[in-house]
Amino acid sequence: MAESVQTFGRKKNAVAVAYVKRGKGEIRLNGSPLDLVQPETLRWKVFEPVLLLGKQRFSNVDIRIRVKGGGQVSQIYAIRQAIAKGIVAFYQKYVDEQSKNEIKDILLTYDRTLLVADPRRCEPKKFGGHGARARFQKSYR
């Protein structure tokens, strides 16, 4: 059986599943290379885990990512979380604990959301107003 781990990243309603296995350093998102991520301004956000840890840590693994749900920005954040969690899980399972802790420390000092999901969700609308908290204007006459 091939050495592989499966992890996920979440942000709002977006869910990204990363499948990390031994390979030659290929990272694919929904079947296409990671360099083609749209919108272009958020492309660097996706590359953050790779840039932080260096190419050599990703050179012996292939990562396949599937993402669905949510909007553009939340999908990007879900993808970067899935990549970061995937590489940590792979290093824990198939490499050594020391390098796993090293990777984890680098990621956590940069941005905690790379490994820990953001629990905030959209609050549902209630009656008597236009939104979750806003109420209709009150008139006394």
C-alpha positions, 0 to 999 in steps of 0.5 A: 500500500502506498504511503498516503494521508488524507486531511481536510481544511475548512473555512465557512462553507468551503471544504478542501480535501488534500490527499498527500502521498509519496511522489515527485513534488506535484501539487494539483488542485481539482486536477490542474496545477496550483499555479493556475489558481484564480483569482491571481491576487489570492494565489500567494495565499495558497502558496504560503505553506510551500514558501514557508517550509521550502520546496525541499520538504514538498519535493518527495510528496504529491498532493491532490486537492479537491475543494467545493462549497463557499466562495473564492476567498474561503476556498483559498483559505480551506486549500491552504489549511488542507495543504498545511495539515496534510504535510504535517500529518504525512511527516508525523506518520511516515517521517519522524516526530522531530521534523513534524514538530519543526514544521508545525512550529514554523506554520503556527508562528506564521499563522494559526489558521494554517492548522486550526480551523476558524469556528465562525459561522454565519448567524441565521436571520430572525423574524422582526428585522432585516438580518440576524441582529438588525430590527425593523425601525420602531415608530411611536406615532 
